[in-house]
Amino acid sequence: MTRENYIPFNKEFLLEQQIATFSEDKKKVDDFKKLFDIVEHYFHYEAFNLNRNLKQHYALFDPDLSPKEREAFIGKSDFSVFKETLLTVLKHGNYTRIDQETLDRAFKESDLIGLNLSIDFNAFKDYELYVRGHHKAKETVKKFIFWKKEIEVEYYDRVMIYLNYNEADYLKEKKVKLGKMPVDPGSIGLKIFKRVPKNDLETIFPNAIPRMSTKDKLFFWVPGIGGGISLLSTTVIPALIGMYAAYQSGEAIDLLNSKASLNQGLIALGILSAYLFRQYSNFINKKIKYGKMLSDSLYFKNLGNNSGAFYSLLNSSEEEVLKETILAYAFLDRSPNPITAEELDHQIESWFRTKFHADLDFDVKDALDKLKNIGLGLETNGKWEVIALDKALVKIDALWDSVFEYNEK
């Protein structure tokens, strides 16, 4: 898997790590904490504005609102503004979009449930999945009746699914059945999950229906049809024909042999029926397993739905931005001379690899843009530096004070 921009450590831990480099200077420690306390509040204010923007422009498409509530936002909610803002939040949170090739592979393969899931994509104008963070874990899966196998499963730490449903006329034309899903045509669904298997991404689609795989069908139909025809043609039918012919001709019927042959055939058919029932039960058990996985996902793994998902997204976005800013400022502050973005990027990534064995792709451009926007970072001829800590405190305090300028001179 390619390296991610996502930083898998929380902001408090990273802040303490940077402070540890000058821990003997108590004033600098206090000033550094004060600086990023104000910076965090400023980013929180930015996140609040993003949240307000998202809620306004999503309201017309929110399936959790009643039709009457949505009508109030006609002309006020703009889909293009909503989508652009959502993508901005996802980018700041270091989410990446799953490409179609990865999705197609997930639809064909399965690590845990062993089921083919059918999804009617006609239900959606558009659908997108965004992920952040990944890890591997050992899982035990049943292969045959008494054989279990331990496999390594790759998980995404966070997955957001975006579902833009088609209008009612289109759904009717395509004979799309939304089933029992409480979703209005033309609405947009958002869901965030944690710890989703990479090869079972299809399980988070709300209209995924279990289907028999080719292997399941072969195990069910081939023995059933082949064995049934064989038993009928070699035992049951000949016995019945013999008995009927003897009856028609008036000959004595060898009841002992005829009944024995007939009973053997019927017993064999009973065994075959039991085999077919077991194969069908295996499929039903897989469906039950899928249902349990789905309920576990909804109950234990779901982190937010629709407008409620904004809070989870914005919280992670706000934290990622702060972590990048802390790291960029701290490394530039320690550098005796201005350095290029590439040099800063290399220093931070090397620090993560050496100290924590974490191989990540630090988003240096986003970090430097943030430093520049809040007035802490300066670029001269392609080289970057930050203003001194005492001046940075004054600068960021002035920035925060200018957020609400109601008094006119």
Buried (B, 14 or more C-beta within 10 A) or exposed (E): EEEBBBBBEEBEEBBEBBBEEBEEEEEBBEBBEBBBEBBBEBBEBBBEEBBEBBBBBBBBBBBBBEEEEBEEBEEEBBEEBBBEBBBBBBBBBBBBBBEEEBBEEBBEEBBBBBBBBEBBEBBBEEBBBBBBBBEEEEBEBEEEEEEEEEEEBEBBBBBBBBBBBBEEEBBEEEEBEBEEEEBBBBBBBBBBBBBBBBBBBBBBBBBBBBEBBEEBBEBBEEBBEEBBEEBBEBBBBBBBEBBEEBEEEEEEBEEEEBEEBBEBBBEBBEEBEEBBEEBBEBBEEBBEBBEEBBEEBBEEBBBBBBBBBBBBBBBBBBBBBBBBBBBBBBBBBEBEEBBBBEBBBBBBBEBBEEEEEBEBEBBBEBBBBBBEEBBBBBBEEEBBBBBEBEEBBEBBEEBBEEEEEEEEE
